[in-house]
């Protein structure tokens, strides 16, 4: 929706990152979420998923907390 073509999605949950990078069909309890994310791959020229460590999420958590005060998304 924002026009990005090359993205890297980072997360601190290794299990989810591995499932998103795996080409096989997922049968876990989060299979529907993984499938939905994978269905959106075609929107991007390049998409990758990487594991980050919890300490790297500090800035993201602060932005999310700050953004909760708005009724609609801002960028």
C-alpha positions in Angstrom: 0.0 0.0 0.0 3.0 2.3 0.6 4.7 1.3 -2.6 7.7 -0.5 -1.1 9.1 -3.2 -3.4 12.1 -4.5 -1.4 11.5 -5.2 2.3 13.0 -7.1 5.2 10.8 -8.1 8.1 12.5 -8.6 11.4 11.1 -10.5 14.4 12.3 -11.8 17.7 10.4 -15.2 17.4 12.7 -17.7 15.7 9.9 -20.2 15.3 7.8 -17.7 13.2 10.8 -16.5 11.1 11.7 -20.1 10.3 8.1 -20.9 9.2 8.0 -17.8 7.0 11.3 -18.8 5.3 10.2 -22.4 4.8 8.8 -23.4 1.5 6.7 -26.3 2.9 3.1 -26.0 4.0 2.9 -25.2 7.7 0.6 -27.4 9.9 1.1 -25.7 13.2 -1.3 -23.7 15.3 -0.4 -20.5 13.5 -0.6 -22.0 10.0 -3.4 -19.7 8.9 -1.4 -16.6 9.8 1.7 -17.9 8.1 -0.3 -18.7 5.0 -1.9 -15.2 5.0 1.5 -13.6 5.2 2.9 -15.9 2.4 0.0 -15.0 0.2 1.1 -11.4 0.3 4.7 -12.2 -1.0 3.7 -11.4 -4.6 3.2 -7.7 -3.7 6.9 -7.3 -3.3 9.9 -7.7 -5.6 12.1 -8.9 -2.7 11.0 -9.9 0.7 13.0 -11.5 3.5 12.5 -12.4 7.1 15.2 -12.2 9.8 15.5 -13.0 13.5 16.4 -10.2 15.8 17.1 -10.2 19.4 14.7 -8.9 22.0 16.9 -5.9 22.8 16.6 -4.7 19.1 12.8 -4.3 19.6 13.1 -1.3 21.9 12.6 1.4 19.3 9.7 -0.5 17.7 8.0 -1.0 21.0 8.3 2.7 21.8 6.9 3.7 18.4 4.0 1.3 18.8 3.3 2.7 22.3 3.4 6.2 20.9 1.2 5.3 18.0 -1.6 4.0 20.2 -2.8 7.5 20.9 -3.9 8.0 17.3 -7.2 6.7 15.8 -5.7 6.1 12.4 -2.2 5.0 11.3 0.5 7.6 10.7 3.8 7.2 9.0 
